[in-house]
Amino acid sequence: MADAAPRCLPMRSEGRSARRRAVSPSGRTRSSVNMAALGGWRPRCLWAAVVALALASEAAFVEDLDESFKENRKDDIWLVDFYAPWCGHCKKLEPVWNEVGIEMKNMGSPVRVGKMDATSFSSIASEFGVRGYPTIKLLKGDLAYNYRGPRTKDDIIEFANRVAGPLIRPLPSQHMFEHVQKRHRVFFVYVGGESPLKEKYIEVASELIVYTYFFSASEDVLPEYLTLPELPAVVVFKDGTYFVYDEYEDGDLSSWINRERFQGYLTVDGFTLYELGDTGKLVAIAVIDDKNSSVEHTRLKSIIQEVARDYRDHFHRDFQFGHMDGNDYINSLLMDDLTIPTIVVLNTSNQQYFLPDRHIENTEDMVQFINNILDGTAEAQGGDGVLQRIKRIVYDAKSTVVSVFKSSPLLGCFLFGLPLGVISIMCYGICTADTDGGVDEHEAVKKENSDRELTDDGSEEEQEEEKNGKYEELSDGELKQKDLLEKKKD
């Protein structure tokens, strides 16, 4: 917006000078040309003004928040983007966030959309638990819900509408149930009256409402094909069928809902894998190229889909199925180069993975591979041991260096060449200093030893004189002994 205005000002100045030059002896040619140029600039100025107005109107649906927000927020439901002006991800989110503000306003949502510079109002951001940028939160009374989904307009709006509404939504009729079933791929329903299970259901819903929908209904509202072993009950509807919660087989209700909130078959990416880490399930993935329509790519994807559908009752408690487009992410995760198409099973809880020991030809081969994993006969690779952590550090460092040199060779040479050069000079200086010091020290010790020899033993002449003195002393003693012997004989 700021760039558009300066471009318009010189154009108007040129137009005025053109009008002044319109009266000239030579005729109307120059004037008409300049006026034509002026006429060409006017639509550009008008277009720039329209664009600026449109951007301003978009931003008007998103409120800039300051320190007064802390006191005034409790009267409304707020969807807030906590950002930093220097953050690249925040700048990428900004146009999406403006679209969210427009859409929420147009649909008459009670949710107000705002944004706050978390660096300028750091104390308020800290109170809401902001640790990174951008952070999206829905604030509802005293509760704050974190958004962790994809940063797209539709996903953010879906999150806001779900969390802003009732925690448990009633289904009063079969017509309403059918409407919900068409709209949502996965949703949970509590069936029955007041009970400890319902209290637990409400407690879990307050925690997991950020991920899925929770409803309540009477038994006569549900489809006729649904049979419940007992009431009350909790049911999940997904993949064209349903599953009933069994406390003895499924354990804690919260853990069960967290496992079942995904469809049986997914398009898997890095974000989905991160979310699946909370379920405790193994993830069986066909790693393929979606743009490649060859038989092998299509066949492996179909095998995974068939196992997810036909063996749902056998494996849905332990396995999540899906496919991943491309092997870049999976290679970085496994620190290995997988040739696609292929199949890999990931254990997201301990970073282990399993690769089939033979080619997967059909559904039966895949089922056998899964059973081998479950009974422990399949070999696990990777893990989170000490050696794997060291390998991860080395791999990440290598990947960082390679990516920097690929994106900007000059920057890579500067970032890594300069420190290495400084370290090399330091090492050379240290080694040189040690060598010289060692020679000097050696010479000093040698000189000191020679001085000691001269001090203790004297010169060679003194040593020779001392030897002669000893011989002379011994000779005198011998003479004395001879004299004594002679006297005794006498």
GUKE-91999 format. One record per residue (C-alpha): x, y, z. Coordinates in nm, 2 decimals. Layout:
N
@c1 X	c2 Y	c3 Z
...
//
This chain:
490
@c1 0.00	c2 0.00	c3 0.00
@c1 0.28	c2 0.24	c3 0.08
@c1 0.45	c2 0.18	c3 -0.25
@c1 0.14	c2 0.26	c3 -0.46
@c1 0.11	c2 0.62	c3 -0.35
@c1 0.46	c2 0.75	c3 -0.43
@c1 0.42	c2 0.61	c3 -0.78
@c1 0.10	c2 0.81	c3 -0.83
@c1 0.25	c2 1.14	c3 -0.72
@c1 0.50	c2 1.19	c3 -1.00
@c1 0.24	c2 1.09	c3 -1.26
@c1 0.01	c2 1.38	c3 -1.15
@c1 0.31	c2 1.62	c3 -1.17
@c1 0.39	c2 1.51	c3 -1.52
@c1 0.02	c2 1.56	c3 -1.61
@c1 0.02	c2 1.93	c3 -1.50
@c1 0.34	c2 2.01	c3 -1.70
@c1 0.19	c2 1.84	c3 -2.00
@c1 -0.11	c2 2.07	c3 -1.97
@c1 0.12	c2 2.37	c3 -1.95
@c1 0.29	c2 2.26	c3 -2.27
@c1 -0.04	c2 2.21	c3 -2.45
@c1 -0.03	c2 2.56	c3 -2.60
@c1 0.27	c2 2.56	c3 -2.83
@c1 0.34	c2 2.70	c3 -3.18
@c1 0.40	c2 2.35	c3 -3.32
@c1 0.05	c2 2.23	c3 -3.27
@c1 -0.13	c2 1.97	c3 -3.06
@c1 0.09	c2 1.67	c3 -3.11
@c1 0.30	c2 1.69	c3 -2.79
@c1 -0.01	c2 1.79	c3 -2.59
@c1 -0.21	c2 1.50	c3 -2.72
@c1 0.07	c2 1.25	c3 -2.65
@c1 0.12	c2 1.37	c3 -2.30
@c1 -0.25	c2 1.37	c3 -2.23
@c1 -0.27	c2 1.02	c3 -2.37
@c1 0.01	c2 0.92	c3 -2.13
@c1 -0.18	c2 1.08	c3 -1.85
@c1 -0.49	c2 0.89	c3 -1.94
@c1 -0.28	c2 0.57	c3 -1.93
@c1 -0.16	c2 0.64	c3 -1.58
@c1 -0.50	c2 0.71	c3 -1.43
@c1 -0.63	c2 0.35	c3 -1.44
@c1 -0.30	c2 0.24	c3 -1.27
@c1 -0.35	c2 0.49	c3 -0.99
@c1 -0.71	c2 0.38	c3 -0.96
@c1 -0.62	c2 0.01	c3 -0.96
@c1 -0.36	c2 0.08	c3 -0.69
@c1 -0.62	c2 0.26	c3 -0.48
@c1 -0.86	c2 -0.03	c3 -0.52
@c1 -0.60	c2 -0.28	c3 -0.41
@c1 -0.50	c2 -0.07	c3 -0.11
@c1 -0.87	c2 -0.04	c3 -0.01
@c1 -0.92	c2 -0.41	c3 -0.05
@c1 -0.62	c2 -0.49	c3 0.17
@c1 -0.73	c2 -0.24	c3 0.43
@c1 -1.08	c2 -0.39	c3 0.43
@c1 -0.94	c2 -0.74	c3 0.48
@c1 -0.72	c2 -0.62	c3 0.77
@c1 -1.03	c2 -0.45	c3 0.92
@c1 -1.18	c2 -0.79	c3 1.01
@c1 -0.87	c2 -0.88	c3 1.22
@c1 -0.83	c2 -0.66	c3 1.53
@c1 -0.49	c2 -0.55	c3 1.65
@c1 -0.47	c2 -0.63	c3 2.02
@c1 -0.28	c2 -0.44	c3 2.29
@c1 -0.25	c2 -0.46	c3 2.67
@c1 -0.62	c2 -0.37	c3 2.72
@c1 -0.70	c2 -0.71	c3 2.57
@c1 -0.62	c2 -0.89	c3 2.90
@c1 -0.90	c2 -0.72	c3 3.08
@c1 -1.16	c2 -0.70	c3 2.80
@c1 -1.14	c2 -1.04	c3 2.65
@c1 -1.36	c2 -1.24	c3 2.89
@c1 -1.68	c2 -1.10	c3 2.75
@c1 -1.62	c2 -1.26	c3 2.41
@c1 -1.47	c2 -1.56	c3 2.24
@c1 -1.15	c2 -1.48	c3 2.07
@c1 -0.94	c2 -1.65	c3 1.80
@c1 -0.59	c2 -1.49	c3 1.84
@c1 -0.27	c2 -1.52	c3 1.64
@c1 0.03	c2 -1.44	c3 1.86
@c1 0.31	c2 -1.34	c3 1.61
@c1 0.65	c2 -1.18	c3 1.59
@c1 0.72	c2 -0.92	c3 1.32
@c1 1.05	c2 -1.09	c3 1.21
@c1 0.90	c2 -1.44	c3 1.19
@c1 0.88	c2 -1.58	c3 0.83
@c1 0.61	c2 -1.83	c3 0.92
@c1 0.41	c2 -1.54	c3 1.07
@c1 0.43	c2 -1.34	c3 0.75
@c1 0.32	c2 -1.65	c3 0.55
@c1 0.02	c2 -1.69	c3 0.78
@c1 -0.09	c2 -1.32	c3 0.76
@c1 -0.29	c2 -1.34	c3 0.44
@c1 -0.45	c2 -1.66	c3 0.55
@c1 -0.54	c2 -1.50	c3 0.88
@c1 -0.70	c2 -1.20	c3 0.70
@c1 -0.92	c2 -1.45	c3 0.51
@c1 -1.02	c2 -1.62	c3 0.83
@c1 -1.13	c2 -1.29	c3 0.97
@c1 -1.34	c2 -1.21	c3 0.66
@c1 -1.50	c2 -1.56	c3 0.66
@c1 -1.58	c2 -1.56	c3 1.03
@c1 -1.74	c2 -1.21	c3 1.00
@c1 -1.95	c2 -1.31	c3 0.69
@c1 -2.08	c2 -1.63	c3 0.85
@c1 -2.20	c2 -1.43	c3 1.15
@c1 -1.97	c2 -1.62	c3 1.39
@c1 -1.96	c2 -1.50	c3 1.76
@c1 -1.58	c2 -1.56	c3 1.75
@c1 -1.38	c2 -1.24	c3 1.72
@c1 -1.05	c2 -1.27	c3 1.53
@c1 -0.74	c2 -1.08	c3 1.64
@c1 -0.37	c2 -1.07	c3 1.64
@c1 -0.11	c2 -0.96	c3 1.89
@c1 0.26	c2 -0.88	c3 1.86
@c1 0.40	c2 -1.12	c3 2.12
@c1 0.73	c2 -0.94	c3 2.12
@c1 0.57	c2 -0.60	c3 2.22
@c1 0.33	c2 -0.75	c3 2.47
@c1 0.55	c2 -1.04	c3 2.60
@c1 0.40	c2 -1.04	c3 2.95
@c1 0.05	c2 -1.11	c3 2.81
@c1 0.19	c2 -1.37	c3 2.57
@c1 0.37	c2 -1.55	c3 2.85
@c1 0.05	c2 -1.56	c3 3.06
@c1 -0.12	c2 -1.75	c3 2.77
@c1 0.17	c2 -1.99	c3 2.74
@c1 0.31	c2 -1.86	c3 2.41
@c1 0.65	c2 -2.03	c3 2.34
@c1 0.68	c2 -2.00	c3 1.97
@c1 0.56	c2 -1.81	c3 1.67
@c1 0.30	c2 -1.81	c3 1.53
@c1 0.08	c2 -1.95	c3 1.81
@c1 -0.29	c2 -1.97	c3 1.75
@c1 -0.52	c2 -1.99	c3 2.05
@c1 -0.90	c2 -1.98	c3 2.10
@c1 -0.98	c2 -1.81	c3 2.43
@c1 -1.31	c2 -1.90	c3 2.58
@c1 -1.37	c2 -1.76	c3 2.93
@c1 -1.09	c2 -1.88	c3 3.15
@c1 -1.00	c2 -2.16	c3 2.90
@c1 -0.73	c2 -2.14	c3 2.63
@c1 -0.72	c2 -2.39	c3 2.35
@c1 -0.42	c2 -2.44	c3 2.13
@c1 -0.46	c2 -2.50	c3 1.76
@c1 -0.21	c2 -2.75	c3 1.62
@c1 -0.36	c2 -2.83	c3 1.28
@c1 -0.26	c2 -2.73	c3 0.93
@c1 -0.25	c2 -2.35	c3 0.88
@c1 -0.52	c2 -2.33	c3 0.61
@c1 -0.83	c2 -2.11	c3 0.62
@c1 -1.07	c2 -2.40	c3 0.63
@c1 -0.89	c2 -2.60	c3 0.90
@c1 -0.86	c2 -2.29	c3 1.12
@c1 -1.23	c2 -2.20	c3 1.08
@c1 -1.33	c2 -2.56	c3 1.15
@c1 -1.13	c2 -2.55	c3 1.47
@c1 -1.28	c2 -2.22	c3 1.58
@c1 -1.64	c2 -2.33	c3 1.52
@c1 -1.59	c2 -2.66	c3 1.69
@c1 -1.42	c2 -2.52	c3 2.01
@c1 -1.64	c2 -2.21	c3 2.03
@c1 -1.96	c2 -2.42	c3 2.03
@c1 -2.11	c2 -2.65	c3 2.30
@c1 -1.87	c2 -2.90	c3 2.45
@c1 -2.13	c2 -3.18	c3 2.40
@c1 -2.38	c2 -3.12	c3 2.12
@c1 -2.72	c2 -3.29	c3 2.14
@c1 -2.86	c2 -3.49	c3 1.85
@c1 -3.24	c2 -3.46	c3 1.90
@c1 -3.35	c2 -3.65	c3 1.58
@c1 -3.25	c2 -3.90	c3 1.32
@c1 -3.25	c2 -3.63	c3 1.06
@c1 -2.99	c2 -3.44	c3 1.27
@c1 -2.78	c2 -3.75	c3 1.31
@c1 -2.78	c2 -3.81	c3 0.93
@c1 -2.67	c2 -3.45	c3 0.88
@c1 -2.38	c2 -3.48	c3 1.12
@c1 -2.28	c2 -3.81	c3 0.97
@c1 -2.26	c2 -3.65	c3 0.62
@c1 -2.06	c2 -3.35	c3 0.75
@c1 -1.80	c2 -3.52	c3 0.98
@c1 -1.57	c2 -3.81	c3 0.89
@c1 -1.51	c2 -3.89	c3 1.26
@c1 -1.73	c2 -3.81	c3 1.56
@c1 -1.82	c2 -3.96	c3 1.90
@c1 -2.16	c2 -4.01	c3 2.05
@c1 -2.26	c2 -4.08	c3 2.41
@c1 -2.58	c2 -4.29	c3 2.44
@c1 -2.77	c2 -4.31	c3 2.77
@c1 -2.86	c2 -4.11	c3 3.07
@c1 -2.67	c2 -3.97	c3 3.36
@c1 -2.38	c2 -4.20	c3 3.47
@c1 -2.01	c2 -4.20	c3 3.58
@c1 -1.93	c2 -4.28	c3 3.21
@c1 -2.10	c2 -3.96	c3 3.10
@c1 -1.90	c2 -3.76	c3 3.36
@c1 -1.58	c2 -3.91	c3 3.22
@c1 -1.70	c2 -3.85	c3 2.87
@c1 -1.75	c2 -3.47	c3 2.94
@c1 -1.41	c2 -3.46	c3 3.11
@c1 -1.24	c2 -3.61	c3 2.80
@c1 -1.43	c2 -3.39	c3 2.57
@c1 -1.30	c2 -3.08	c3 2.74
@c1 -0.95	c2 -3.19	c3 2.67
@c1 -0.99	c2 -3.33	c3 2.32
@c1 -1.25	c2 -3.09	c3 2.17
@c1 -0.95	c2 -2.93	c3 1.98
@c1 -0.93	c2 -3.25	c3 1.77
@c1 -1.29	c2 -3.39	c3 1.71
@c1 -1.66	c2 -3.35	c3 1.78
@c1 -1.86	c2 -3.49	c3 2.07
@c1 -2.23	c2 -3.55	c3 2.07
@c1 -2.50	c2 -3.71	c3 2.29
@c1 -2.81	c2 -3.89	c3 2.18
@c1 -3.08	c2 -4.13	c3 2.29
@c1 -3.09	c2 -4.48	c3 2.15
@c1 -3.39	c2 -4.43	c3 1.93
@c1 -3.21	c2 -4.15	c3 1.74
@c1 -2.93	c2 -4.38	c3 1.62
@c1 -2.95	c2 -4.59	c3 1.30
@c1 -3.13	c2 -4.92	c3 1.31
@c1 -2.82	c2 -5.12	c3 1.21
@c1 -2.64	c2 -5.01	c3 1.53
@c1 -2.66	c2 -5.26	c3 1.81
@c1 -2.53	c2 -5.18	c3 2.16
@c1 -2.44	c2 -5.45	c3 2.41
@c1 -2.54	c2 -5.23	c3 2.70
@c1 -2.62	c2 -4.87	c3 2.81
@c1 -2.47	c2 -4.63	c3 2.87
@c1 -2.22	c2 -4.65	c3 2.58
@c1 -1.98	c2 -4.44	c3 2.38
@c1 -1.96	c2 -4.50	c3 2.01
@c1 -1.73	c2 -4.36	c3 1.74
@c1 -1.86	c2 -4.33	c3 1.38
@c1 -1.60	c2 -4.34	c3 1.10
@c1 -1.51	c2 -4.52	c3 0.78
@c1 -1.87	c2 -4.60	c3 0.71
@c1 -1.91	c2 -4.81	c3 1.03
@c1 -1.89	c2 -4.77	c3 1.41
@c1 -1.70	c2 -4.90	c3 1.71
@c1 -1.83	c2 -4.93	c3 2.06
@c1 -1.60	c2 -4.85	c3 2.36
@c1 -1.52	c2 -5.15	c3 2.58
@c1 -1.36	c2 -5.05	c3 2.91
@c1 -1.21	c2 -5.40	c3 2.95
@c1 -1.05	c2 -5.43	c3 2.61
@c1 -0.99	c2 -5.06	c3 2.53
@c1 -0.87	c2 -4.94	c3 2.87
@c1 -0.90	c2 -4.57	c3 2.96
@c1 -1.17	c2 -4.37	c3 2.78
@c1 -0.93	c2 -4.08	c3 2.70
@c1 -0.67	c2 -4.31	c3 2.55
@c1 -0.94	c2 -4.49	c3 2.34
@c1 -1.08	c2 -4.16	c3 2.20
@c1 -0.73	c2 -4.03	c3 2.13
@c1 -0.66	c2 -4.35	c3 1.93
@c1 -0.99	c2 -4.36	c3 1.74
@c1 -1.01	c2 -3.99	c3 1.64
@c1 -0.84	c2 -4.06	c3 1.31
@c1 -0.99	c2 -4.23	c3 1.00
@c1 -0.86	c2 -4.59	c3 0.93
@c1 -0.68	c2 -4.47	c3 0.62
@c1 -0.50	c2 -4.14	c3 0.59
@c1 -0.28	c2 -3.93	c3 0.36
@c1 0.02	c2 -3.90	c3 0.59
@c1 0.26	c2 -3.61	c3 0.62
@c1 0.49	c2 -3.48	c3 0.88
@c1 0.22	c2 -3.31	c3 1.08
@c1 0.00	c2 -3.62	c3 1.08
@c1 0.28	c2 -3.84	c3 1.20
@c1 0.34	c2 -3.60	c3 1.49
@c1 -0.02	c2 -3.62	c3 1.59
@c1 -0.03	c2 -4.00	c3 1.55
@c1 0.25	c2 -4.02	c3 1.81
@c1 0.00	c2 -3.96	c3 2.08
@c1 -0.21	c2 -4.26	c3 1.98
@c1 0.05	c2 -4.53	c3 2.05
@c1 -0.04	c2 -4.70	c3 1.73
@c1 0.21	c2 -4.84	c3 1.47
@c1 0.18	c2 -4.66	c3 1.14
@c1 0.19	c2 -4.87	c3 0.82
@c1 0.26	c2 -4.64	c3 0.52
@c1 0.29	c2 -4.70	c3 0.15
@c1 0.56	c2 -4.45	c3 0.04
@c1 0.48	c2 -4.37	c3 -0.32
@c1 0.48	c2 -4.09	c3 -0.58
@c1 0.13	c2 -3.96	c3 -0.62
@c1 0.22	c2 -3.83	c3 -0.97
@c1 0.35	c2 -4.17	c3 -1.08
@c1 0.06	c2 -4.38	c3 -1.21
@c1 0.27	c2 -4.69	c3 -1.27
@c1 0.14	c2 -5.03	c3 -1.17
@c1 0.38	c2 -5.07	c3 -0.87
@c1 0.29	c2 -4.74	c3 -0.71
@c1 -0.08	c2 -4.80	c3 -0.75
@c1 -0.06	c2 -5.16	c3 -0.63
@c1 0.11	c2 -5.09	c3 -0.30
@c1 -0.13	c2 -4.81	c3 -0.22
@c1 -0.43	c2 -5.04	c3 -0.29
@c1 -0.28	c2 -5.32	c3 -0.07
@c1 -0.26	c2 -5.08	c3 0.23
@c1 -0.62	c2 -4.96	c3 0.16
@c1 -0.75	c2 -5.32	c3 0.14
@c1 -0.58	c2 -5.42	c3 0.47
@c1 -0.72	c2 -5.11	c3 0.64
@c1 -1.07	c2 -5.19	c3 0.52
@c1 -1.09	c2 -5.57	c3 0.52
@c1 -0.89	c2 -5.63	c3 0.84
@c1 -1.02	c2 -5.34	c3 1.04
@c1 -1.15	c2 -5.55	c3 1.32
@c1 -0.81	c2 -5.73	c3 1.35
@c1 -0.57	c2 -5.44	c3 1.34
@c1 -0.75	c2 -5.11	c3 1.41
@c1 -0.65	c2 -5.11	c3 1.78
@c1 -0.28	c2 -5.14	c3 1.70
@c1 -0.23	c2 -5.00	c3 1.35
@c1 -0.29	c2 -4.69	c3 1.16
@c1 -0.28	c2 -4.71	c3 0.78
@c1 -0.21	c2 -4.46	c3 0.51
@c1 0.02	c2 -4.35	c3 0.22
@c1 0.29	c2 -4.07	c3 0.19
@c1 0.37	c2 -3.88	c3 -0.12
@c1 0.74	c2 -3.88	c3 -0.18
@c1 1.03	c2 -4.01	c3 0.03
@c1 1.20	c2 -3.69	c3 0.14
@c1 1.04	c2 -3.67	c3 0.48
@c1 1.06	c2 -4.04	c3 0.55
@c1 1.43	c2 -4.04	c3 0.46
@c1 1.51	c2 -3.77	c3 0.71
@c1 1.31	c2 -3.95	c3 0.97
@c1 1.48	c2 -4.29	c3 0.92
@c1 1.82	c2 -4.14	c3 0.83
@c1 1.82	c2 -4.38	c3 0.53
@c1 1.75	c2 -4.36	c3 0.16
@c1 1.43	c2 -4.56	c3 0.08
@c1 1.37	c2 -4.64	c3 -0.28
@c1 1.00	c2 -4.58	c3 -0.37
@c1 0.76	c2 -4.73	c3 -0.40
@c1 0.80	c2 -4.92	c3 -0.07
@c1 0.62	c2 -5.00	c3 0.25
@c1 0.74	c2 -4.91	c3 0.60
@c1 0.59	c2 -4.95	c3 0.95
@c1 0.68	c2 -4.68	c3 1.20
@c1 0.67	c2 -4.70	c3 1.58
@c1 0.63	c2 -4.33	c3 1.66
@c1 0.67	c2 -4.38	c3 2.03
@c1 1.03	c2 -4.50	c3 2.02
@c1 1.14	c2 -4.41	c3 1.66
@c1 1.18	c2 -4.78	c3 1.56
@c1 1.07	c2 -4.89	c3 1.21
@c1 1.02	c2 -5.21	c3 1.02
@c1 1.09	c2 -5.29	c3 0.66
@c1 0.95	c2 -5.61	c3 0.49
@c1 1.21	c2 -5.88	c3 0.44
@c1 1.06	c2 -5.97	c3 0.10
@c1 0.86	c2 -5.81	c3 -0.17
@c1 0.50	c2 -5.74	c3 -0.08
@c1 0.30	c2 -5.90	c3 -0.37
@c1 -0.05	c2 -5.90	c3 -0.23
@c1 -0.27	c2 -5.84	c3 0.07
@c1 -0.18	c2 -6.18	c3 0.23
@c1 0.19	c2 -6.08	c3 0.23
@c1 0.11	c2 -5.75	c3 0.40
@c1 -0.10	c2 -5.93	c3 0.67
@c1 0.18	c2 -6.17	c3 0.73
@c1 0.43	c2 -5.88	c3 0.76
@c1 0.20	c2 -5.71	c3 1.02
@c1 0.16	c2 -6.04	c3 1.22
@c1 0.53	c2 -6.08	c3 1.23
@c1 0.56	c2 -5.74	c3 1.38
@c1 0.30	c2 -5.81	c3 1.64
@c1 0.45	c2 -6.14	c3 1.74
@c1 0.81	c2 -6.00	c3 1.76
@c1 0.96	c2 -6.20	c3 1.48
@c1 1.02	c2 -5.90	c3 1.24
@c1 1.35	c2 -5.72	c3 1.29
@c1 1.32	c2 -5.37	c3 1.43
@c1 1.55	c2 -5.10	c3 1.31
@c1 1.63	c2 -4.75	c3 1.44
@c1 1.52	c2 -4.67	c3 1.79
@c1 1.61	c2 -4.40	c3 2.05
@c1 1.92	c2 -4.55	c3 2.19
@c1 2.25	c2 -4.37	c3 2.25
@c1 2.40	c2 -4.47	c3 1.92
@c1 2.09	c2 -4.37	c3 1.73
@c1 2.10	c2 -4.03	c3 1.90
@c1 2.46	c2 -3.98	c3 1.80
@c1 2.37	c2 -4.08	c3 1.45
@c1 2.08	c2 -3.84	c3 1.45
@c1 2.31	c2 -3.55	c3 1.56
@c1 2.56	c2 -3.63	c3 1.28
@c1 2.29	c2 -3.68	c3 1.02
@c1 2.12	c2 -3.35	c3 1.11
@c1 2.45	c2 -3.16	c3 1.10
@c1 2.53	c2 -3.31	c3 0.76
@c1 2.19	c2 -3.23	c3 0.63
@c1 2.21	c2 -2.87	c3 0.74
@c1 2.55	c2 -2.82	c3 0.58
@c1 2.43	c2 -2.98	c3 0.25
@c1 2.11	c2 -2.78	c3 0.24
@c1 2.30	c2 -2.45	c3 0.31
@c1 2.55	c2 -2.52	c3 0.03
@c1 2.28	c2 -2.62	c3 -0.21
@c1 2.07	c2 -2.31	c3 -0.14
@c1 2.36	c2 -2.06	c3 -0.13
@c1 2.72	c2 -2.19	c3 -0.19
@c1 2.87	c2 -1.85	c3 -0.11
@c1 2.69	c2 -1.83	c3 0.22
@c1 2.79	c2 -2.18	c3 0.30
@c1 3.16	c2 -2.11	c3 0.23
@c1 3.14	c2 -1.80	c3 0.46
@c1 2.95	c2 -1.97	c3 0.74
@c1 3.16	c2 -2.28	c3 0.75
@c1 3.49	c2 -2.18	c3 0.59
@c1 3.55	c2 -1.88	c3 0.82
@c1 3.53	c2 -2.07	c3 1.15
@c1 3.73	c2 -2.36	c3 1.01
@c1 4.00	c2 -2.11	c3 0.90
@c1 4.01	c2 -1.95	c3 1.24
@c1 4.03	c2 -2.29	c3 1.41
@c1 4.31	c2 -2.40	c3 1.17
@c1 4.52	c2 -2.08	c3 1.25
@c1 4.47	c2 -2.14	c3 1.63
@c1 4.58	c2 -2.50	c3 1.60
@c1 4.88	c2 -2.40	c3 1.40
@c1 4.98	c2 -2.14	c3 1.65
@c1 4.94	c2 -2.39	c3 1.94
@c1 5.14	c2 -2.66	c3 1.77
@c1 5.41	c2 -2.41	c3 1.67
@c1 5.43	c2 -2.27	c3 2.03
@c1 5.46	c2 -2.62	c3 2.18
@c1 5.74	c2 -2.72	c3 1.94
@c1 5.95	c2 -2.42	c3 2.01
@c1 5.89	c2 -2.44	c3 2.38
@c1 5.99	c2 -2.81	c3 2.37
@c1 6.32	c2 -2.73	c3 2.20
@c1 6.41	c2 -2.45	c3 2.44
@c1 6.32	c2 -2.66	c3 2.74
@c1 6.53	c2 -2.95	c3 2.61
@c1 6.83	c2 -2.72	c3 2.56
@c1 6.78	c2 -2.57	c3 2.91
@c1 6.77	c2 -2.92	c3 3.07
@c1 7.08	c2 -3.02	c3 2.88
@c1 7.27	c2 -2.71	c3 2.99
@c1 7.16	c2 -2.76	c3 3.35
@c1 7.28	c2 -3.12	c3 3.35
@c1 7.62	c2 -3.02	c3 3.21
@c1 7.65	c2 -2.75	c3 3.48
@c1 7.57	c2 -3.00	c3 3.75
@c1 7.84	c2 -3.24	c3 3.62
@c1 8.10	c2 -2.96	c3 3.62
@c1 7.99	c2 -2.85	c3 3.97
@c1 7.98	c2 -3.20	c3 4.13
@c1 8.28	c2 -3.36	c3 3.95
@c1 8.50	c2 -3.06	c3 3.87
@c1 8.70	c2 -3.03	c3 3.55
@c1 8.89	c2 -3.32	c3 3.38
@c1 9.22	c2 -3.18	c3 3.51
@c1 9.09	c2 -3.17	c3 3.86
@c1 8.96	c2 -3.53	c3 3.83
@c1 9.30	c2 -3.64	c3 3.71
@c1 9.49	c2 -3.47	c3 3.99
@c1 9.25	c2 -3.62	c3 4.24
@c1 9.32	c2 -3.97	c3 4.10
@c1 9.70	c2 -3.90	c3 4.13
@c1 9.66	c2 -3.78	c3 4.48
@c1 9.48	c2 -4.10	c3 4.58
@c1 9.76	c2 -4.31	c3 4.43
@c1 10.02	c2 -4.10	c3 4.62
@c1 9.82	c2 -4.15	c3 4.95
@c1 9.80	c2 -4.52	c3 4.89
@c1 10.18	c2 -4.54	c3 4.82
@c1 10.26	c2 -4.36	c3 5.15
@c1 10.04	c2 -4.60	c3 5.34
@c1 10.21	c2 -4.89	c3 5.19
@c1 10.55	c2 -4.75	c3 5.29
@c1 10.44	c2 -4.70	c3 5.65
@c1 10.32	c2 -5.06	c3 5.66
@c1 10.65	c2 -5.19	c3 5.54
@c1 10.83	c2 -4.98	c3 5.81
@c1 10.61	c2 -5.14	c3 6.08
@c1 10.67	c2 -5.49	c3 5.96
@c1 11.04	c2 -5.43	c3 5.96
@c1 11.04	c2 -5.30	c3 6.31
@c1 10.85	c2 -5.61	c3 6.43
@c1 11.09	c2 -5.84	c3 6.26
@c1 11.38	c2 -5.66	c3 6.44
//
